[in-house]
Amino acid sequence: MIADKMQKSLGQPVIIENKPGASGSLAAQYIADQPADGSIVWLGTQAFTEILPNLFPNARWSIDQFHPIIRGVEAPLLFDANPALPANSFAEFLKWAKANKGKQSYCSYQPGTPSHFLGYQLNEKFDLDLTHVPYRGSGLQATALLSGECLFGFAQLNSTLPYLRTNKLKALATTGAKRDPALPNVPTFAELGYPEFTAKVWFGLLVKEGTPPDVLKRLADAAKAAHNDPDVRKKLEAQGFEISAETGPQLKTQIKEQIVRWGKLVKASGWSVQDRGATK
């Protein structure tokens, strides 16, 4: 949707090219090796920009080589559970989990993501002795939660919202700074007294640092117009996304602050990219 709107504003084709590998590090390296002319844009995410630098400390690229154009959309993660879990609030969950210490596992939508490390943080804070079960994508995690193969975990809002609306899953808390408009009856972790679990996933656009100012402005204007298009907003909001469309130099500062935050969790967990093999 964004590419289609941007190419109309820019008057030139916008080609989407997937460069998988190394959790997104290969795509970042590819762009870092290209000229700083704005012709190649990185579709960055919270995980790519804030967590990835901690997983690949010896990578040949760094966030300093990138200039954020826009944080387009963002959303909290949900602490979701299968209806079979005998708890209808986070407090009830903690009571049940402590009574079943060492017998339960939490699932994430992928290792090395906020879903993974928030689960680790939950496990450590409340001493629950949980086992981490990672999946290869939010869709597979949602399927596992629906089937009961996995009873609970931090999940993406857009992949589980339809099931929450039909009571096939239940959300016990969100990681947003405030209650999500799509789930007004679900409290935030901050409300429950645990502000350290506040976090949002986001998707945005970045280019190589050093791109000429006039090119940066042209790209930023096109990206902002695309995100603010009424039809695009309606479709994205229906998926549970909040349209941020935030631009400005503060984005780089915020990313660097979050790199430090997630770095502490990555280090404490002892997790390595070499552990990626055990995923479902």
ZIMO-V428142 format. One record per pair of residues at least 12 apart in sequence whose ideal C-beta (glycine too) atoms are under 8 Angstrom apart, sorted by the first residue. I is the first residue (numbers start at 1). J is the second residue. D is the distance in Angstrom with one decimal. If there is no record, write none. Layout:
# ZIMO-V428142
I	J	D
I	J	D
This chain:
# ZIMO-V428142
1	226	7.6
1	232	5.1
1	235	6.4
1	236	7.4
2	72	6.7
2	223	7.1
2	226	4.8
2	227	6.8
2	232	7.0
3	16	5.7
5	222	7.8
5	225	6.9
5	226	3.6
5	229	5.5
5	232	6.2
6	222	4.6
6	223	6.2
6	226	5.0
9	221	7.3
9	222	4.0
9	225	5.5
9	226	6.9
10	218	7.1
10	219	7.9
10	222	5.2
22	56	6.9
22	273	7.5
23	47	7.8
23	48	7.8
23	52	6.0
23	55	6.4
23	56	7.8
23	112	5.7
23	273	6.7
23	276	7.7
24	45	7.6
24	47	7.4
24	48	4.4
24	52	5.9
25	52	6.0
25	55	7.9
25	56	5.1
25	59	5.7
25	61	7.5
27	42	6.6
27	48	8.0
28	42	6.6
28	48	6.9
28	52	7.2
28	59	7.7
28	61	5.1
28	66	7.6
29	59	6.9
29	60	6.0
29	61	5.0
31	66	7.6
31	207	7.7
31	208	5.9
32	60	7.3
32	61	4.0
32	65	4.8
32	66	7.6
32	208	6.5
34	208	6.4
35	208	7.6
36	207	7.5
36	208	4.2
36	209	6.6
36	210	3.6
36	211	4.8
37	211	6.5
37	212	7.5
37	215	6.9
38	207	5.3
38	208	8.0
38	211	4.4
38	212	7.1
38	215	3.8
38	216	6.8
38	218	7.8
38	219	5.9
40	207	7.3
40	208	7.5
41	69	7.2
41	205	5.2
41	206	7.1
41	207	5.5
41	219	6.9
42	66	6.7
42	205	7.0
42	206	4.6
42	207	6.9
43	203	6.8
43	204	7.8
43	205	6.3
44	66	7.4
44	68	7.4
44	203	7.5
44	204	5.5
44	205	6.9
44	206	4.6
45	201	6.9
45	202	6.7
45	203	5.4
45	204	7.6
46	74	7.9
46	114	6.6
46	199	8.0
46	200	7.0
46	201	4.7
46	202	4.8
46	203	8.0
46	258	7.5
47	112	7.2
47	113	4.9
47	114	6.5
47	201	7.2
49	63	6.1
49	66	7.6
49	68	7.9
49	206	7.3
49	255	5.2
49	259	7.8
50	255	5.9
50	258	4.1
50	259	5.3
50	261	7.7
50	262	5.4
51	112	6.3
51	113	6.8
51	114	7.1
51	117	7.3
51	259	8.0
51	262	4.7
51	266	6.9
52	112	7.7
53	259	5.4
53	263	7.8
54	259	6.7
54	262	5.9
54	263	4.3
54	266	4.3
54	267	7.5
55	112	5.4
55	266	6.6
55	272	7.8
55	273	5.1
56	273	6.7
63	252	7.7
63	255	6.0
63	256	6.7
63	259	6.7
64	209	6.8
65	208	6.3
65	209	5.4
66	206	4.5
66	207	7.0
66	208	6.5
66	209	5.9
67	206	6.3
67	207	5.5
67	208	7.0
67	209	4.8
67	210	7.8
67	211	6.1
67	216	6.7
67	252	7.3
68	204	6.2
68	205	7.6
68	206	5.0
68	251	3.9
68	252	5.7
68	255	6.7
69	204	7.2
69	205	4.5
69	206	6.2
69	207	6.1
69	216	6.8
69	219	5.4
69	220	5.1
69	223	5.7
69	247	6.7
70	204	5.3
70	205	5.3
70	220	6.1
70	223	4.4
70	224	6.2
70	227	7.1
70	245	6.3
70	246	6.7
70	247	5.1
70	251	7.9
71	202	5.2
71	203	8.0
71	204	4.2
71	244	4.9
71	245	7.7
71	246	4.5
71	247	7.9
71	251	5.9
72	202	7.5
72	203	5.6
72	204	5.1
72	205	6.8
72	223	6.9
72	227	5.0
72	243	7.4
72	244	6.5
72	245	6.2
73	202	6.6
73	203	5.4
73	227	7.2
73	236	5.7
73	241	4.0
73	242	6.5
73	243	5.9
73	244	6.2
74	200	4.6
74	201	6.7
74	202	3.9
74	203	7.7
74	241	7.1
74	242	5.4
74	244	5.1
75	156	7.0
75	157	4.6
75	158	6.5
75	176	8.0
75	180	7.6
75	200	6.4
75	201	5.9
75	202	7.7
75	240	5.6
75	241	5.2
75	242	6.1
76	157	6.4
76	174	4.4
76	175	4.5
76	176	3.4
76	180	5.9
76	188	7.6
76	199	7.3
76	200	5.4
76	201	7.8
77	114	6.1
77	115	6.3
77	118	6.5
77	154	4.6
77	155	6.5
77	156	6.4
77	157	7.2
77	174	7.2
77	175	4.6
77	199	6.6
77	200	7.8
77	201	6.4
78	154	7.1
78	155	5.4
78	156	7.7
78	157	5.6
78	160	6.2
78	164	7.6
78	171	4.5
78	173	7.6
78	174	5.4
78	175	7.6
78	183	7.5
78	186	7.3
79	93	8.0
79	122	8.0
79	152	7.0
79	153	7.7
79	154	5.8
79	171	6.7
79	172	5.0
79	173	4.6
79	174	7.3
79	175	7.7
79	189	7.7
80	145	5.8
80	152	6.7
80	153	6.6
80	154	7.6
80	155	4.5
80	160	5.4
80	164	7.4
80	169	5.2
80	170	7.1
80	171	5.4
80	172	7.6
81	93	7.1
81	145	7.5
81	151	6.2
81	152	4.2
81	169	6.9
81	170	5.4
81	171	7.7
81	172	6.0
82	145	5.6
82	146	7.2
82	148	4.9
82	150	7.4
82	151	5.0
82	152	7.1
82	169	6.6
82	170	8.0
83	167	7.1
83	168	7.2
83	169	7.1
83	170	6.0
84	148	5.5
84	151	6.8
85	151	4.9
85	152	5.9
85	170	7.8
87	172	7.0
88	170	6.9
88	172	7.7
89	172	6.2
90	172	4.6
90	173	4.8
90	187	7.5
90	189	7.7
90	192	5.6
91	192	7.6
93	152	7.2
93	172	5.6
94	126	5.9
97	126	7.1
97	128	4.9
97	130	7.5
98	126	7.2
98	127	7.9
98	128	6.7
101	127	7.7
101	128	6.1
101	129	4.9
102	129	4.3
104	128	7.2
104	130	5.7
104	131	7.5
104	151	6.8
104	152	7.9
105	130	5.8
105	131	3.9
105	132	6.9
105	133	4.9
105	150	7.1
105	151	7.9
106	119	4.3
106	122	7.1
106	123	7.1
106	130	5.0
106	131	7.7
106	132	6.3
106	133	7.1
106	150	7.6
106	152	5.9
106	153	4.7
106	154	7.6
107	119	7.9
107	132	7.9
107	133	4.6
107	134	7.2
107	135	6.1
107	141	5.6
107	144	5.7
107	145	7.0
107	150	3.7
107	152	7.5
107	153	3.9
108	132	6.6
108	133	7.6
108	134	4.9
108	135	6.9
108	141	6.8
108	153	5.9
108	154	6.7
109	134	7.8
109	135	5.8
109	137	6.0
109	138	4.1
109	140	7.5
109	141	4.1
109	153	7.9
109	155	6.5
109	156	6.3
109	159	7.5
110	134	6.1
110	135	6.8
110	136	6.6
110	137	6.5
110	138	7.8
110	279	7.2
111	132	7.8
111	134	4.2
111	271	7.1
111	275	6.6
111	276	5.4
111	279	6.1
112	271	7.1
112	273	6.8
112	276	7.1
114	154	7.0
114	175	7.9
114	199	5.6
114	201	6.0
114	262	7.7
115	141	7.5
115	153	6.6
115	154	4.4
115	155	6.8
115	156	7.5
116	132	6.6
116	134	6.3
116	271	7.4
117	262	6.5
117	265	4.4
117	266	6.6
117	269	6.4
118	154	4.7
118	175	6.8
118	197	6.2
118	199	6.5
119	132	6.2
119	153	6.2
119	154	5.7
120	132	7.0
120	265	6.4
120	268	7.5
120	269	4.7
120	271	7.8
121	196	7.2
121	197	6.8
121	265	6.0
122	154	7.9
122	197	7.4
124	268	7.2
125	194	7.6
125	196	7.7
133	150	6.1
133	280	6.7
134	278	7.1
134	279	4.6
134	280	7.0
135	150	7.9
135	279	6.3
135	280	4.9
136	279	5.2
136	280	6.7
138	155	6.7
138	156	4.6
138	158	7.8
138	159	3.9
138	160	8.0
139	159	6.0
140	280	6.7
141	153	6.6
141	155	5.9
141	159	7.3
142	155	6.5
142	159	4.8
142	160	5.2
142	163	6.8
142	169	7.9
144	280	7.1
145	160	7.0
145	163	7.8
145	169	5.7
146	163	6.2
146	168	5.9
146	169	6.6
152	172	7.9
154	175	7.2
156	201	6.6
157	174	7.8
157	180	6.8
157	182	6.9
157	183	7.9
157	240	3.9
157	241	7.8
158	239	4.3
158	240	4.6
158	241	6.4
161	182	6.0
161	183	7.8
161	239	7.3
161	240	4.6
164	183	6.7
171	183	6.0
171	186	4.7
172	186	7.5
173	186	6.6
173	187	5.8
173	188	6.6
173	189	5.1
173	192	6.1
173	197	7.7
174	186	5.5
174	187	7.5
174	188	5.3
174	189	7.2
175	188	7.2
175	189	6.0
175	197	5.5
175	198	5.8
175	199	4.6
175	200	6.9
176	188	5.4
176	198	7.2
176	200	6.4
177	190	6.7
177	198	5.6
177	200	7.7
179	191	7.8
180	240	7.3
180	242	8.0
181	242	8.0
182	240	5.1
202	244	6.9
204	251	7.6
205	219	7.3
205	223	5.6
207	219	6.8
220	247	5.1
223	245	7.8
223	247	7.8
224	245	5.2
224	247	6.2
227	243	5.6
227	244	7.9
227	245	4.1
228	243	7.2
228	245	5.8
